[in-house]
Amino acid sequence: MDIARLNRLQSVLRFQSSVWTRRVRSLCGRTAMLRAASAVLEVVGARALAAAAAMGERVGKDEVEAAERLIVRMPLYARDGLRRAFLPTGAAHHPEYSERLVGGLTPSRVVAVAVYRWSSEWNWAAVTGSQAQFIGHRQPRVPAMFGCYARTDRELAIEQARLAAGYGIGAFCIDAGAGPERRGDGATAAEVFALMDDPGMPLQVCVHFDRRSEPTSTTAWRQVLTHPRCLKVDGRPVVLVDASATDGDASQWRAWLAETDIDDVHLVAVSGPVPTGAGYDAEVRLWPGQADTRMQPTLLNSTFAGAVSLYADDARLLLGDEKRHSTSYPAVAAAMDDSPLAREHARISADAAPSRYAAALHQACARAVSQPDRTPLVFLQSWNDWLHGAVLEPDCDNGFAYLEQTRQVLEQFGAAMHEDWQPHGRDIAVILHLHYPELWPEISEYLAHLPDGFRLYVSIGEYAAAACEDAIRALFPGAVIERLENRGRDLLPFVQLLARARADGCRFVCKIHSKKSLHRLDGDAWRRDLFDKLLGEDPCPRRVLFAFESRPSVGMIGPAGHMVWSDRFRGSNDARVRELATSLGFDARGARYRFAAGTMFWARMAALEPLLGLGLTRESFEEEGGQIDGTLAHALERVLPLSVRRAGMSVIDTGQIADGNWARAGGRVDETYRWAESS
């Protein structure tokens, strides 16, 4: 199949055509029709040219032509779904894709232990050759930063460990080989010891035995389990074992470990629940097993007979039994998709995404720290299990998104702010657009919660009464007050005053405005909830500023409950959003990120430098006409997080600050927003 024909297939998928008629089914039969359609759809996928080269050999010319006629007659809704799943739409990555952000990490109370696959025979042919089985199935997932490495060795493991440590992961759990000469999956004792003994290794290490090792390796494993970098709980080395290998009895494992002259280990059973009194110190479940409930996706492969489940259901299985959580370590899987191995019989978490992984990880961490008398361990499945789709390591589809979410969640369980910690007021700029002067008494009460010495920048209407300016100066004599025309809503005044605050040396910015939302009956409640989240009573503002000081990667903090998804609340702003995003170096068509609805937030000044670099002026904004959507101001509201990302920083909300209550716990990500309709 040549390029011209390939382009024709893509065009057919892009544009509306006649309905799918019975004539197509009679032309090639249902089974052949589905098989041929699947082959043609593969051609318009990410591996289009490679698949096209072998198309004729695989299905034959007649079936290809029949499938082409099938697609021409496909209903618009089905064709559009396939287009979104396969065709380039300006975003070749997962909508939550993330580049690598700035370094810096707040130590966490939680010890995150990532399962690390060690192999001398990586099956990259299966990984890269995996195919999408249904609409929305994201395969293949292939490595990005480290590429398709030929084998695992000490140098590669240390390089990956350094990356993991930078995102808060505290230990690698390495599968052990069955003996000193083991080949394939699993590391030998000598390999693990060499890794632990390397001075450049930043992580602790624990070992997982899926079967009892050969007696000849006993001495070698003793060196591993007594090494200073061995992960310990209460001073005892952590050892994970496959409980099913000994029918759930820990005595055989302990007897073998005693041969290493290590009688006292923290023995963790890897399986489902083990009977009380079986001799294990704890248990952990690293795979969810069979799905409790199954989805019925729209298939692209008619022979697919696997199990498709919701990620939230699988996350609950890995979290463990809450009634047994005092002896059960929680685990979180980045995803579950073994289609590279099982093909059409795969076990797949259909809607796995970085944000859903973060929600599950938060719940796991909360459970881990709820036991003050135990070391809070959380197991992550996995760093690099490419054959089962459980990957934290950067890949071409998600980039660093899973690692960024890992860091953001772990940082929430860092050291709490000391009660007497105080920020420097001179570092803080509050930029207020006071379109409704009658709200000044209410706003001034919230400003009283800020530390002394902050700088106040206020924009008021050009025809506002002199009493308005007098009222502001009565409370804040040093306030900068600008009279501006009613243009660009609160965004044009913000951009103008932001440049002034930057020149004054402010490091942190709180943007607020006198929001009334006259088109809503609950506009006052909306405003007060925003103010309460950002400028509520002490320690609210101090907690926000402490998060900035202690977490270098955080660039913006929005109000919890008011951070909405860009792809759900677009309104009529798409064209302007794409234009602004392009100016910031992003393609927003397929991007999915959270922005602050209501345009009130805290931010680092450095995170807003790309915004100032856009050079927006008065002429850039439309004249005020009572618009409720579709203006540059509304588009800019949705693009502000992209300025933060361009600066190499992340966006969180006030519920994601250390010791905050996160609304997305439980493996669920809220897609709704009570104050606005999605689009």
N, C-alpha and C positions, 0 to 999 in steps of 0.2 A: 504494500500500500504506500503510495507516494505522499509527499507533503501536501499536494493540492487536494488529494482526496481526504486526507486527515483534516485539513482546514474546512472542507465541505461538511464533514461530520460535526465539527465544532459549531459551525454556523447553523446547522440543522437544530442542534440542541439549544442554541441561543434564542431563536425566534419562534413566534407562534405559528402553528400550522394546523391542518385539519385534524379532526378527532381520530382516535385510534379505532379503526373499523374491523369488522369481522373478516374482511378480505385478507388482512395481514395474517391472521391466525390460520386461515385456510391455505395461505400461500406456503407456509413453511412448518405448520404444526406447532403446538404449544411448547413441547419439549425442545425441539430444535430452535424455536424462536427465542426462548429464554437463554439457551446456551449461546446462540449467536449474538444476542443482545449483550450478554455479559462480556463476550470477547471484544465486541466493538467498543463498549464502554471502557474497557481496560485501555483501549487505544487512546481515549481522550483523557486518561488519567495522568498522573505525575510521570509515569514511565512511557509516555506516548510513543516516542520515536522507536524505543527499543522493542516495544510490543508490536508496533506496526511492521517492523522488519520481519518478524516471524509470523505475522498474521496469516498469510497465505498457507503456510505449512501447518498451522494448527487447526484451522477451521474450514479452509477451502473457499474459493472465490464465490460459489453460489450462496453459501450461508452468509458471507459478509454482505453481499448485495441484498439478501433478504432482510438481514438485520438493519441495514441502512433504510430500507423501505419501512420497516417497523418503527424506527425512531421518528421518521417523517410524520407518521400517523399517531404518534404517542400523544396522550392528553397533555395539555399545557402544565397542569400541576405536577404530573409525574416527570415530565421533561425538565421542569424548572428545579425539582428536587435533585435530579441527577446532575444538572448543571452546577448547583451549589456544592455538590459533593465532589465533583471531579474537575470542572473547568477552572482555569485561572481566572480569578475575579479581582486581581490586584493584591490579594493576600495569599501567598503560598504557604503560610504557616497557620497553626492553630490560632483562633481569635485571641487567646490569652498569651500568645507568644511574648517572651521578654528577652531583651538583650541582657548582657551582664552589666549589673549596676555597680555603683561605687563600693569600695571595700569598707571594712569596719564592722564590728560585731559586739553586741552586748552579751556577756556570758549568761547562760541560762541555767536555772536549777535543774532542768530536765536533761538527762543524758540520752541523746538520740543515737541509737545503734543501727547503722545501715547494714543490711545483709549484702555481702560483697561476693560476687561470683568469680571464682578463680578457675581458669581453664587454659589448657594448652592447645585446644582444638575448637576454637570458636566457629560456630556454624553460621557464618554471615550470609551464605547463599540462601538459607531458609529465612533469615531476617529480612534481607533486602528483596527477596522474591515473594514475600507475603502479599496477599491481595485483599481488597475490601470485599466483604461478604454481604454487606447491606448498606443502604443509604445512611450516611453519617459515620460509617466505620472508618477510622483513620489508620490505614495501613498503606505502605509499610512505614514503620518507625525506624529511622536509621541514625547512627551516631553523628554528632556534629563536631564538637571540640576535639575529641580524641580520635575520630575516624574509626575504621574497622581494623582494630589492632589484631595482629596475627595470633598473639598469645599473651597471657597475663604473666608479667614478670615483676621483679621488685621495683624497677625504675618506673614502670607504668603505674603500679599500685601506689607508690609514694606521690607521684604527680596528681593522681586522682584523690588521694587522701588530703593533699594540701588544698585542693579545690573544695572538698567536702568540709574541711575544718573552717574554711572561710564563710561557710553558710550555717555554722552552728552544730554540725554533726560531730559527735564526740568519740565515736568508736566504729570500727568495722567488725562485723561478724563474718568470719571466713569459713567456708565449708572445708572440712578436713578430708584428705584422701585416705584410702583404706590401708595404705602402707607407704614405705619410703620410695617406692618406684612407681607410684600411681601415675597414670597418664589420663588425659581428658579432664573431666570436671573434678575440682577439689585440689587443695594445695597440700603438699607434703609438709611434714614437720620442719624440715630444713628450710623450705621456702618461707613458711610463716615466721620462723625464728629470724631468718635474715632480714625480713621486712621489719620486724619489731626492733631488731638490734641496730637498724640504720638510724644514725643521728638525725636525718631529715624527716623521719616519720612523725607527723604531728598528732596522730590519733592513738587511742588505746585499741586493743584488739582482743576479741574473744573468739572461741572456736566452736564450730557446730559439727558434731560427729553424727553422721546418719547411719553408721554401723560401727561396730567395735573394730578398732585398729588392730593390725597384726602385732604380735608380741615384740617383733624386732624393732618397732618404732617407739617402744615405751620410753626409753631414755631420751629420745629426741623430743617427745611431747612434754616430758618433765621440764626441759629447758624452756619450752614455750610457756607453760603454765606458771612457772616461777619467775618469768621475766617482769621487770618493773612496768612495762607497758601493757601487761595483761589486765584486762578490765576486771575489777573486783567489786564485790558487794560485801560490806562488813569485813573487809580484809581477806575475803576468800575469792579465788579466781572463778569467774563465771564460765560455765561450760554448758553448752546446749547439746542435747542428745535427742535422738529419734526414739520416742517412747515405744513406738510400735515394733522396733527392732528386738525388744525384749519382752513383748507382750505387756507393756506398761509397768514392768517391775524394774525399780531403780537399783536393786542390789547388785545385779550383774554389772551395770555401769560403774557403780562405786567400787566393786571388786577390781575391775580393770584399772580404774584410776588409782586405786591404792598401790598398784604395781609401779606407779610413777613416784611413789613415796609422797603422794599428796592425798591425804585421807580426807581433808576438809575442803570441799569445793561447794560452790553455789550451783547446784545442779538444776537446770531448767529443762523441762520436758517440752519438746516441740511436737505438738499434735493437738487433738481435741482435749477436752477435760480428762484428767487422769483421776483415778479413785483416791479418795482421802486415805492417807497412810501408805501410799505407794512408795514413799521414800524420796520424793522430789521436793526441792525447796520452793519451786515455782513452776509455772507453765506459761507457754506463749503459743499462739496460733498464728502461723505465718501465711497460710493460704485459706481462703474462705470456704473451700470445698464446694459442694453442690449448691446451686442457687435456690433460695427459698421460693422466689417467684421469678417467672420468666417473661420477658418481653416478646412481642411479635413484631420485629422490624420489617421494613420493606426490603425484600431480598434483592440482591444483584446476582447472586449465585443460587440458581434453583436447587442445587444439590446440598446446600448448607443445612446441616442437621445438628448444629451445636446448641449451646445454651447461652442466651443473652439475658443479662440481669442489669438492674440498676446499681450504680456505684454505691449509693447510700445503703442499700441492703447488704452488699458485700462488706462495707465499712463496719456495719454493726456486728457482723460475724467475727471480724478480726479484733474488734474491741474487746471481746470476751464477755463472759457472764458477769454482770454487775454484782451478783450475789457472791461470786467467788473472787472478786477483784483484789482482795487482800493477798491472794497467792497467784494471781494471774497478771502477767505483764501485757499491757495493751500493745497492739501492732497496727500499723497503717500501711496499706499498699498504694503506691503511686497509681497503679492501674492493674487490670487483670485482663490479659488478652494473649492466649497461647496459640493464636492462629498461625504464627510461623511454624509451629510444630504440628498442630492438630488439623490445620487447614479447615475443611468444611465441618469438622467436629469440634471446633474450638469452644472454649469457655471464655466469654467476653463480658466485661463491664462496659455497657454501651455508652454511657454518658460520662465516663471518667474525664476529669478536667482539673487543672491546677487549683482552681478555686474550691472545688469539691474535696480535693485532697486536703487542702488547708483546713476546711471545716472539720474533717475527720481527725486530722492531726491535733487540732485544738482540743477536741473532746478527749483524745487519748492523753494529751499532756495534762489536762485538768484532772483526769482520773489518776495519773501517775503521782502528781503532787498532793493528792488528797490523803495519802498515807504518809504522815510525817515520820514514821518510824522505819521507813524503807527507802532505799535509793530509788529515785524516780527514773526508771528506765522506760524508754519507748522504742520499740523495734520498727524499723522502716524497711519495707519490702518493695523494692530493693534498690541498690545503687545501680546495678548494671545487668539485670536479668532480661536481656533483650528477647530471648525466646519465649518468655511469658509476658512480655509487655509491661513489666514492672520496672520502671527506669526513672531514677532521679538525675542521673548523668545527663548533661545537655544533649538534646537531639535536634534534628533539623526541623521538626514540626513545632516543638514547644520552646526551643532555646533553653534559657535558664529559668523558665517560669516555675518549675517544680522546686528548684533550689531557692529561688526568691521567696516563694511561699513558705518553705521550710524555715528560712531565716526569720521571716516576719512573725510566724507563730511562736518559734522558740524564744524570740526576744520578749514576747509578752510574759514569759515566765522567768524573766531575769530578776535581778535584785530590785526590790521595791524602793521607791523614793523615800529618803529619810525625812522625818517630819519637819526638821528645821532647815531643809534645803530651800534656798531662795535664788531665783534667777536675777540677772541684772536688768533692771527696768530700762536702762538706756539702749539695750539691744532690741527692744520690742517696738514695733510700729503698728498702731491700730489705724486702719484706713476705713473711714466711715463715710458712706454716702447718705446724707440726711435729706431725702426728698420730701419726707413728711416731718416737719419740725415738731409737730405735736407729740411725736414719739421720743423726743429727746429725754424727758424725765425717766422714761422706762429704760432707755439705753444707758443713760448715765449711771443708773443703779448697777447695771452689769459691769460697766467699766471700773467701778469701785472694787471689783474683785481682783483686778490686776495689780502686780507689784508696783511700788512707787517708782516714779521716774520714767515711765513709758512715754513714748511720743505719740501724740494724737494728731491725725491728719483728717480733716473733715471737708467734704464738698457739700455745698448747699445751693439752692436755686439762685439764679442771678437776680431774681426779684424777691427773694425771701426777706421778711421783715428784719429790721435791725435788731429787734428783740431776740431773734433766733441766735444771732452771732453773740449778743451780749450774754445770753444764757449759757452758751458754751464756754466763753472766756471766764465767766464767773466761777466755774468749777475747774477749768483747765486753762489758766492764763497763757501758757506757752503753746497752745494748740495752733496748728497751721490750718487756716480756714480759707477755702477757695470758693468764690462764687462762679458757678458754671451754668451754662444753658442746659435745658432738659434734653439731652441727646446722648444716645448710647447707654441709656439706663444707668446702672451702677458700674458698668465696665469701663467706659471711657474715662470717667473721673478716677477710677481705680488705677488705670494704666498711667494716667498723668501724675497722680500722687505717689504711685509706686516708685517712679523715677526720682521724685524728691526724697522719699525715704531712703532709697539706696544711696543717694548723695550724702545723706546725713549719717551713714554708717550703720543703719539698722540691719540686724541679722535675721530677725524673725518678723513675720507679718501676720496680723489677724485682720481679715477682710470681712466686714459686716455692712449691712445697710438697713434702712428703715423700711423693711418689707411689709407691705399690707396685703398684696394679692387680692385686689378688689373683686376679681372675677370668681373668688371662692368665698364661701360662707365661713370656712374655717381658717381664713388667712391669718388671723391674730394668733391662733393656736399654733399654726405652722411656724410663725416667726419666733414665738416664745420657746418652742422646743429647740429650734436652732440655737438661740441664744443660751439656753440652759446647757446644751451639749458643749458649747465652745467657751462660754464665759460665765458658767455657773459659779456657785459659791466655792470658796476654797475647800479642797485643793484642786479644783478643776483646771484653772489656767496653769498652775504649777505643774500638774501632771503632764499637760501637753508640752510645756517647755522642757521638762525633764526628759521626755521622750526624744525631743530633738537633740538635747545635749548628750544623751547616752546612746542614741542609735543613729550613727552617721549616715546610714542609707536612707533614712526617712526624709522625704522632701515636702510632703503635704499631709496634713491631718484634717479630715473632714468630720462632720458631725455624724455619730452613729445613728443609723436608721434613715439617713438622708443621702447615702452614697448609692447611686443607682447605676445600672449597667447601660453602657453607651448604645448597645444594639437593641435595647428594649424601649428606650425613651428618646427616640430620634426626632419625633415631630416632623416639621417641615424644614429641618435644618441640614439635611444631608449634604446639599451642594456646598454650603458655606463651611461646614465642618471639614469636608474633603479638601477644600481650598486652603483652609488654615493648617490642617494637618500636613498637607504637602509642603507648606512653607516651613514647617518644623521638622521635615524629613521623614514623615510617616505616611503610609497609605491607610486611611481610616475605613476603607470600604469593608474590609473583613475583620477589623480590629474589635476587640471586646475588652473594655476596661471600665472602671468605676469613676464617676465624677460627682461632685457635690451639687445636688439639686438645691436650688435657692442661692447658689453662689456665695456661700459663707464658709470660711475655712481658716485654718492656720497653715502657714508655709514658711519654708526657709527662703530668704531673699535669693540665695544662689539657685534655688529650684525654679525661680521665676525669671531668671536672666534670659532664657530663650524666648519667653513671652515679650520682654522688652525689645528683644532683637527683631521682632516682627515689624517694628516701626509704625505701629498703628497711630493714626492721627484723627482729628475731628472729622475729616472728610471720609474716613474709612467707615464711619457709622451712619446709619440711616437717620433721618429726621424722625422725631417722636410722633407716632400716630396711634398710640394705644394698642400696639401689636402684642399678642400673647405668645407668639412664636414666629420663627422664620427670619429673625433679624441677626445681624452680626453679633449683637450682644448675647443672644440665645446660643449661637454657634460657639462663641468664645467660652461660654460657661462649660460646654462639653469638651473643649480642647485644652483647658487649663492643665489637666493631668498629663497631657502629652508634653507640655513644657517641662513638667517635673521629670518625666521619663527621658526627655532629651538631655536633661542635666545629669542623667545617670542615677536618679533617685526613685524611690517608691512612694506610693500613695496608700495610706491606711486611714482608719477612722478612730474616733475617740474610744470605741469599744475594743480596739486592738492595742491600746496602750497597756503596759505591764499591769497585771492585776485587774484588768478591765473585764467586764462581762461581755463575751462576744456573742452577738445575736445569731451567728451562723453556725454555732456548735451543733453537733449531732449529725454531721454529714449532709446537711441541707443548706442550700444557698438560696436565699430569698430573692425571687425575681420580681416581686411586686413593690409598689411604693404607694402608700395610702394617700399621698398628697397630689398625685398626678396619674394620668392614664398612660399606659404603655402604648407603643406604636410599632 
